[in-house]
Amino acid sequence: MSVGRCALLLRAVNVSGRNRVPMAELRRLLKERTGLTGVSTYIASGNIVCDVADDLDGMSAEVRALIAAEFAVDTPVIVRTHEALLSALAENPFPDAAQDRMLHVVFLEGPARDGAIAALEHRLTPGERVALVGDDLWIDYGEGGVQGTKLTKAVLDRALGVAGTARNLRTVRTLAELTA
């Protein structure tokens, strides 16, 4: 019987020189100090791929504590199994989005608060769209891209009431492949 794989998604690491978490060192520490197996990373923005543990919440908490202790970075660690990544891709509410890099999934730690979409809709710039599918917030930034949005981290956190971390559609597809 084969072991399932999952992605551990770190929020806002290695962005603009802040929250520095060197991936090679993190891989080494995860292999030496945790029970995680099959550990690898994908790009420097905080994507860990590993075998699924029995306790996903415990795995997430253990990795978060290790990163805080070793790198002085407190970042949410959001887990998505291979099946959850495939489900997210299958449930894409914006298959007509112009470009994969402009369409993002914000993987949430849990359910968004009631009224989250209504709170976000008045902040949208022309061409942007949002949709909540389970514990995933989809944002189509349109041709304006992320740099022109009013959907900042603070705005998203306030509206959603729960932490999340975003990945563009291209990265989500790659993570689905890597966790297969």
Secondary structure as a PSIPRED ss2 file (coil, helix, strand):
# PSIPRED VFORMAT (PSIPRED V4.0)

   1 M C   1.000  0.000  0.000
   2 S C   1.000  0.000  0.000
   3 V C   1.000  0.000  0.000
   4 G C   1.000  0.000  0.000
   5 R E   0.000  0.000  1.000
   6 C E   0.000  0.000  1.000
   7 A E   0.000  0.000  1.000
   8 L E   0.000  0.000  1.000
   9 L E   0.000  0.000  1.000
  10 L E   0.000  0.000  1.000
  11 R C   1.000  0.000  0.000
  12 A C   1.000  0.000  0.000
  13 V C   1.000  0.000  0.000
  14 N C   1.000  0.000  0.000
  15 V E   0.000  0.000  1.000
  16 S C   1.000  0.000  0.000
  17 G C   1.000  0.000  0.000
  18 R E   0.000  0.000  1.000
  19 N C   1.000  0.000  0.000
  20 R C   1.000  0.000  0.000
  21 V C   1.000  0.000  0.000
  22 P C   1.000  0.000  0.000
  23 M H   0.000  1.000  0.000
  24 A H   0.000  1.000  0.000
  25 E H   0.000  1.000  0.000
  26 L H   0.000  1.000  0.000
  27 R H   0.000  1.000  0.000
  28 R H   0.000  1.000  0.000
  29 L H   0.000  1.000  0.000
  30 L H   0.000  1.000  0.000
  31 K H   0.000  1.000  0.000
  32 E H   0.000  1.000  0.000
  33 R H   0.000  1.000  0.000
  34 T C   1.000  0.000  0.000
  35 G C   1.000  0.000  0.000
  36 L C   1.000  0.000  0.000
  37 T C   1.000  0.000  0.000
  38 G C   1.000  0.000  0.000
  39 V C   1.000  0.000  0.000
  40 S E   0.000  0.000  1.000
  41 T E   0.000  0.000  1.000
  42 Y E   0.000  0.000  1.000
  43 I C   1.000  0.000  0.000
  44 A C   1.000  0.000  0.000
  45 S C   1.000  0.000  0.000
  46 G C   1.000  0.000  0.000
  47 N E   0.000  0.000  1.000
  48 I E   0.000  0.000  1.000
  49 V E   0.000  0.000  1.000
  50 C E   0.000  0.000  1.000
  51 D E   0.000  0.000  1.000
  52 V C   1.000  0.000  0.000
  53 A C   1.000  0.000  0.000
  54 D C   1.000  0.000  0.000
  55 D C   1.000  0.000  0.000
  56 L H   0.000  1.000  0.000
  57 D H   0.000  1.000  0.000
  58 G H   0.000  1.000  0.000
  59 M H   0.000  1.000  0.000
  60 S H   0.000  1.000  0.000
  61 A H   0.000  1.000  0.000
  62 E H   0.000  1.000  0.000
  63 V H   0.000  1.000  0.000
  64 R H   0.000  1.000  0.000
  65 A H   0.000  1.000  0.000
  66 L H   0.000  1.000  0.000
  67 I H   0.000  1.000  0.000
  68 A H   0.000  1.000  0.000
  69 A H   0.000  1.000  0.000
  70 E H   0.000  1.000  0.000
  71 F H   0.000  1.000  0.000
  72 A C   1.000  0.000  0.000
  73 V C   1.000  0.000  0.000
  74 D C   1.000  0.000  0.000
  75 T C   1.000  0.000  0.000
  76 P C   1.000  0.000  0.000
  77 V E   0.000  0.000  1.000
  78 I E   0.000  0.000  1.000
  79 V E   0.000  0.000  1.000
  80 R E   0.000  0.000  1.000
  81 T E   0.000  0.000  1.000
  82 H H   0.000  1.000  0.000
  83 E H   0.000  1.000  0.000
  84 A H   0.000  1.000  0.000
  85 L H   0.000  1.000  0.000
  86 L H   0.000  1.000  0.000
  87 S H   0.000  1.000  0.000
  88 A H   0.000  1.000  0.000
  89 L H   0.000  1.000  0.000
  90 A H   0.000  1.000  0.000
  91 E C   1.000  0.000  0.000
  92 N C   1.000  0.000  0.000
  93 P C   1.000  0.000  0.000
  94 F C   1.000  0.000  0.000
  95 P C   1.000  0.000  0.000
  96 D C   1.000  0.000  0.000
  97 A C   1.000  0.000  0.000
  98 A C   1.000  0.000  0.000
  99 Q C   1.000  0.000  0.000
 100 D H   0.000  1.000  0.000
 101 R H   0.000  1.000  0.000
 102 M H   0.000  1.000  0.000
 103 L E   0.000  0.000  1.000
 104 H E   0.000  0.000  1.000
 105 V E   0.000  0.000  1.000
 106 V E   0.000  0.000  1.000
 107 F E   0.000  0.000  1.000
 108 L E   0.000  0.000  1.000
 109 E C   1.000  0.000  0.000
 110 G C   1.000  0.000  0.000
 111 P C   1.000  0.000  0.000
 112 A C   1.000  0.000  0.000
 113 R C   1.000  0.000  0.000
 114 D C   1.000  0.000  0.000
 115 G C   1.000  0.000  0.000
 116 A H   0.000  1.000  0.000
 117 I H   0.000  1.000  0.000
 118 A H   0.000  1.000  0.000
 119 A H   0.000  1.000  0.000
 120 L H   0.000  1.000  0.000
 121 E H   0.000  1.000  0.000
 122 H C   1.000  0.000  0.000
 123 R C   1.000  0.000  0.000
 124 L C   1.000  0.000  0.000
 125 T C   1.000  0.000  0.000
 126 P C   1.000  0.000  0.000
 127 G C   1.000  0.000  0.000
 128 E C   1.000  0.000  0.000
 129 R E   0.000  0.000  1.000
 130 V E   0.000  0.000  1.000
 131 A E   0.000  0.000  1.000
 132 L E   0.000  0.000  1.000
 133 V E   0.000  0.000  1.000
 134 G C   1.000  0.000  0.000
 135 D C   1.000  0.000  0.000
 136 D E   0.000  0.000  1.000
 137 L E   0.000  0.000  1.000
 138 W E   0.000  0.000  1.000
 139 I E   0.000  0.000  1.000
 140 D E   0.000  0.000  1.000
 141 Y C   1.000  0.000  0.000
 142 G H   0.000  1.000  0.000
 143 E H   0.000  1.000  0.000
 144 G H   0.000  1.000  0.000
 145 G C   1.000  0.000  0.000
 146 V H   0.000  1.000  0.000
 147 Q H   0.000  1.000  0.000
 148 G H   0.000  1.000  0.000
 149 T C   1.000  0.000  0.000
 150 K C   1.000  0.000  0.000
 151 L C   1.000  0.000  0.000
 152 T C   1.000  0.000  0.000
 153 K H   0.000  1.000  0.000
 154 A H   0.000  1.000  0.000
 155 V H   0.000  1.000  0.000
 156 L H   0.000  1.000  0.000
 157 D H   0.000  1.000  0.000
 158 R H   0.000  1.000  0.000
 159 A H   0.000  1.000  0.000
 160 L H   0.000  1.000  0.000
 161 G C   1.000  0.000  0.000
 162 V C   1.000  0.000  0.000
 163 A C   1.000  0.000  0.000
 164 G E   0.000  0.000  1.000
 165 T E   0.000  0.000  1.000
 166 A E   0.000  0.000  1.000
 167 R E   0.000  0.000  1.000
 168 N E   0.000  0.000  1.000
 169 L H   0.000  1.000  0.000
 170 R H   0.000  1.000  0.000
 171 T H   0.000  1.000  0.000
 172 V H   0.000  1.000  0.000
 173 R H   0.000  1.000  0.000
 174 T H   0.000  1.000  0.000
 175 L H   0.000  1.000  0.000
 176 A H   0.000  1.000  0.000
 177 E H   0.000  1.000  0.000
 178 L H   0.000  1.000  0.000
 179 T C   1.000  0.000  0.000
 180 A C   1.000  0.000  0.000
